[in-house]
Amino acid sequence: MLNRNINRRRFIKSVLLTSGVVAVATRLGVTNAHALEGTSVVIVGAGIAGLGAANLLGKQGASVTVVEAKPHIGGRLLTDWSMGAPFEVGAGWIHGPSSDNPTKQLAEAVGAKYAVTDDENAVYFDVEGYEYDEDEVERIIDAWEGVLDHIDNTYEVNDPRSLLQAIKDYRPAYLNDPGIMWAFSAFTEFSKGGAIEKLSAPLFNWDDAFEGADVVVTSGYDEILKPLADGLDIKLSQTVLSIDYSAKEGVVVTTDKGTFTGDYCICSVPLGVLKANKIKFSPELPKDYRNAIEALGFGSVTKLALKFDEPFWDIETQYFGITTEPKGRWNYWLNYRTFSDENILLGLSVGDYALKADRMSDEEMVEDALDVLWNVWEDEVGEPIQIQATHWATDPETLGAYSFPQPGNSKSDFDDLGDPIDGRLILAGEHTIFDYAGTTHGAYMTGLRAAEFIIDEES
Ligand SMILES: Cc1cc2nc3c(=O)[nH]c(=O)nc-3n(C[C@H](O)[C@H](O)[C@H](O)COP(=O)(O)OP(=O)(O)OC[C@H]3O[C@@H](n4cnc5c(N)ncnc54)[C@H](O)[C@@H]3O)c2cc1C
């Protein structure tokens, strides 16, 4: 996801938050291999949150079992190499890869290789497929930034308006300006994972970010998980059906293949899985948790990688932005030639269009995306020789991409989800941390936070 960081509040907030991250890092360095001897923990989900928790608890001597529905670890952090260059099925960028970013720390530990992506190295096209000139690009970006600034400067945090409503109230003409609407879609809907109709105007841009220009991991993003998973007892291909935390002495986790018991359970399944009530909790989750799960937004982002024999595009340009109807339809493309030898264009559908794209067959998706490319490059567009497509909204173990604040949500709707329930069930995952929701580092931090709770309880 793209991170166009223009929020002026962010600098101050990130200085404040760095201290929290440092605290976690300190704990990671100081391990007591016996501290949790005799303590058992069942962790549901082998994404970065679950693996992060399992790794920290295991290092402290806990007996940890990780239960994962898919036949592989990683969840929304998964790299596919079948095209010769990394196709990141879920997370693609390390956002803000400064040295205090926990994901960057994991990447450094495996000697990852990166390529900086440059938002400015982009060419934008109008709805007819003609390139916008510099003045027009400036006008579009200024208009987009102007709305964000206006909201930033005038909205109370509890204002109930959506981003769409905010645009309508401030500059209604923008709604009929395809270029400006493209910017809201390609930048904001992509970054936040939800349609502007559904994003909370005051909250969508209030989250936090680490410093530094975003990078892609050219050695493969999911490599960073290997040291976390090393030595863990991970039960793959087992779907958790119920979590019973009614007994004071522990938790019973039942899967389609068996039962696991522990003193604690960390449940790191995605928000989509919780929304769909795919796991039966006994007793049911407290009302405020259920309300927050229902209220938070969970949209999708669809990725389609098309590999060609020859490039028909300028191989030096990193991004191609294409104004499309309807909004969100394959409107942003990443050129792999800027960091690999493969002739791959990675197209993105975002906002509500992503929900539609996810339901297309791969063939329909390719046809739909090629239609957008033809509008710009016409008959220069070749036949793809290989494709990779994602369908996150219909993936039964995820049911969407990442969480976002809807009108009426508060920051605590995210953060309070991470509060332990009855001292033995803890929810973790990217949806349980407002400041870093929708990121790998946010998810990882929630896994560490859940583990910290257990360490503190037992010490
Ligand atoms: C398309 C897309 C693009 C993204 N882009 C970026 C990006 O560029 N940068 C960034 O930092 N972040 C990005 N993200 C977000 C990032 O991938 C997530 O925030 C993060 O990986 C979530 O980790 P998690 O551990 O919370 O959840 P997950 O990785 O989803 O892990 C949860 C695990 O639970 C398992 N599970 C579900 N149900 C059950 C069950 N019943 N029983 C057992 N196991 C179950 C799932 O299979 C999964 O493995 C992107 C995500 C997507 C989908």
The ligand as a Gaussian input file, in Angstrom:
#p B3LYP/6-31G(d) Opt

LIG

0 1
 C       -3.188000      -6.655000      -0.579000
 C       -2.505000      -6.198000       0.683000
 C       -1.515000      -5.242000       0.619000
 C       -0.864000      -4.826000       1.785000
 N        0.171000      -3.937000       1.687000
 C        0.923000      -3.668000       2.779000
 C        2.131000      -2.953000       2.662000
 O        2.536000      -2.582000       1.556000
 N        2.860000      -2.713000       3.781000
 C        2.438000      -3.144000       5.016000
 O        3.148000      -2.894000       6.008000
 N        1.294000      -3.850000       5.152000
 C        0.536000      -4.123000       4.066000
 N       -0.578000      -4.897000       4.177000
 C       -1.060000      -5.239000       5.508000
 C       -0.262000      -6.372000       6.154000
 O       -0.102000      -7.405000       5.229000
 C       -1.047000      -6.861000       7.368000
 O       -1.331000      -5.767000       8.227000
 C       -0.305000      -7.909000       8.189000
 O        0.392000      -8.839000       7.394000
 C       -1.341000      -8.622000       9.055000
 O       -0.724000      -9.547000       9.900000
 P       -1.609000     -10.311000      10.968000
 O       -0.702000     -11.251000      11.665000
 O       -2.392000      -9.330000      11.753000
 O       -2.710000     -11.120000      10.128000
 P       -2.519000     -12.266000       9.049000
 O       -1.213000     -12.148000       8.356000
 O       -3.736000     -12.251000       8.207000
 O       -2.473000     -13.594000       9.942000
 C       -3.638000     -14.191000      10.447000
 C       -3.562000     -15.688000      10.206000
 O       -4.724000     -16.302000      10.762000
 C       -5.050000     -17.412000       9.953000
 N       -6.432000     -17.822000      10.230000
 C       -7.577000     -17.215000       9.856000
 N       -8.637000     -17.898000      10.305000
 C       -8.153000     -18.954000      11.002000
 C       -8.756000     -20.022000      11.717000
 N      -10.081000     -20.136000      11.848000
 N       -7.953000     -20.957000      12.288000
 C       -6.597000     -20.884000      12.188000
 N       -5.975000     -19.861000      11.527000
 C       -6.748000     -18.921000      10.947000
 C       -4.845000     -16.864000       8.548000
 O       -4.726000     -17.907000       7.593000
 C       -3.565000     -16.057000       8.725000
 O       -2.411000     -16.819000       8.415000
 C       -1.227000      -5.357000       3.031000
 C       -2.213000      -6.347000       3.095000
 C       -2.843000      -6.764000       1.935000
 C       -3.886000      -7.856000       2.020000

